[in-house]
Structure formats: C-alpha cells, structure tokens
C-alpha cells in the first residue's frame, strides 16, 4: 500500500508583502576573500616587466619561444627548457581600431588593440595597445617598439608597458 501525500496549495506572494517586510527575506553580503597565484611562468614574466624586460620560455626540442611564457611547450607537449630575455620590439600580427571604450561608451580617439609577435618568439604573441600612430596607418606586419612607464611607476603588470608605437625605420 503506497503512502498518500497530501497536496498543499501555497499562498502566492504579493510584491507589496515583500516590500513591507511581512515575508521572511534574508539579505546577505558575502565577505568573499581569495588569493590568486600567477604561477611560475606568469609570476616571473610580471616581475621582469617591472624591471623593464620581456621574457619568454624556450623549448629546445622544437625551438619555440613563447610570450607570455609557459612552462610547457604547446607544440611538443613537454616542459620548456629555459628562460629567454627578449627585445621589447616586434611585429603586428593582427589589430582592431575601436571607437568604443571598455565600459561600452563611445570615444573620439580610438583604441588600437593588437596581437604583437615579440622579436625572437614563435607563434602567437602578446595582446597590447598601439599608440602614437594614425589609426589609418596601422597595418599587418608593421614593426613596433614598446613604450615603458618610468621605472618608479611600474608595478609588475602588463600595463608597465604603456603601449607599442611604430618603430623607426
């Protein structure tokens, strides 16, 4: 013989009851705290940026040098072998000219985000801004040079490089 469960019909809530506090409600503001580790590769990368240097990791098997650095080669699937100090110049792989800021507001001076292949690296590149250039003159393959913040203003962030500007020919 089965157990009969009595069907209950609830009382629907009215918005007025909620506003006037006649219904149990809980307000909770979590005190969420967390720590995030950049890890070995990105930790060193950021520390070197603070010192005005760009570093990558190199694989002896295939010769790939990656920036931002990775501890494992994405081509050979093995640990990378060494740290390499790189030039702060490179080439524009791809770019966009944006008249919309990060907060979705329209801007009159465009942002030009680009993927820059740092000299001495293989494959992908680092995402950064291009500055000191007419947006109509930016092109694929354009040579660029990093413009750094003054040493006393650096914090160990990708923003220690203000932007990349066209390299002098």
N, C-alpha and C positions, 0 to 999 in steps of 0.2 A: 504494500500500500504506500503510495507516494505521499510526500509531505505537501500540504497545501500552503502556499504562501499568499497571504492576504495582500491584495493590490492596494497601494497607498497612492492617493492623489495628493500632490503637494499644493501648496498655495503659491501662486505666482507672485514674484516680486514686482513691486512698483518702484519706479525711479524715485518717486517722492519719498518712499520709506528709506531708500538708501541715502538720499541727500540729508534727511533729517536724523539719521543715525538710529533709526528704530530697528535696523537689521544689523546683525553682527558683521563687522568688517574689520579687517586687520590691515594695518599699514606697516610695512617692514622696509627698512633701508639697510641692505646688507653692508657689512663692513668687509668687503672683499679686498684682501691684500694678496699679492702674488709677487713672485720674483721670476725673472726670466733670464736664462743664461744664453749668451750669444754663442757659446760653444768655442772650441779651439780655433777653428778657421776664421770665423767672423770676429771673434774676440781679438785675435791678432791683427786682422785687417783694420778694425776700428782703431786699435792702439797705434798702428802705423800711420793711419790717416791723420791722427792727432799730431804725429811727428812730421807730417808733410810728405809722406811716402805712400805709394800704391804698391801693395804686394799681392802676389798670386802663388798658387801651388802648381808644381810641375810634375808630370808623370814621365819617368824615364823610359817606359815601355813604348808609348806612342808619341811622346814629345809634347803633348798638350799642356798648355799653361792656362789656368782658369782664373778669372777675376769676375766677381768676387771669388775668393779661394774656397776650395772644397777639399776635404780630407781624402776623398775617394775620387778616382778618375771615372767620369761618366761615360767614357768611351771604352776603357779596358776593364772596368769593374774591379779595380784593385786600388790599394792605398797609393796616394800620390807620394812622391819621394822627397821633395824639397820645396823650401820657400824661395821665391824669386822676387827681388826688388825690381820694379818696372819703371819705365818712364811715365811721366804724367801727361802723355800725349797719345793721340790715337786717331781713329777714323770713324766717321758717322756711318753706322750700318743702316739705321732707319730713324725716322723722326716724324714729328707731327707739329703743326702750328695750331695752337689752341687759343681762342679768344674767350675761353671760359675758365675761371679760377677753380680751385679745389672745392670751394663752397658753392659751386654752380652759379656764381654771379658772372655777369659779362664784364670783360676787361677790354681796355683800348690797346694796351701794349701786350702783345701775345706772349704766352709761354711757349717755349720750344723744347719739349722733352725729346730725348734721343737715346738710342742704344749706341754706345761708343765702344768700339773694339780697341782696347788699350794696346799700344805698341808692344810686341813681344808675346801677345796672347793668341790663342787659337779658339775659334768657335764663337760663342755668344759674346756678350760684353756687359758693360755696366750701364744702368739707366741713370741719366742725369740731364740737366738743363744745358742748353746752348744759349749764350748771351753775346752781347756786343756785335750783333750781326743783323742786317736787314733780313727779315724772315723770307723774303723772295729770293735771297741769295744762298740759302741753305740747300745743300744737295747731298745725295748719297755719295759716300767716298770722300767727303770733304775732310781735310786734316784739321784737327782741333788740339788745343792746349788747355790744360787745367788752370783755372784762376783760384788760388787758395785764399782763405781767410788769413789774417795775420796770426802768427803762432800763439799769441796770448789770447786770442778769441776761439781757438779750436777746442773742441770738447770730446773728440773721438767719435765722430758721426760722419756719415756720408756728406753732410752739409758743411764739413770742413773745407770741401771744395765748393766754392760759391757756384761755379758753372764752368763750362768749357767754352772757349772763344775760338774763332777761326785762327789757325796757325799762320804765322807769317811765312810767306813763300820764299 
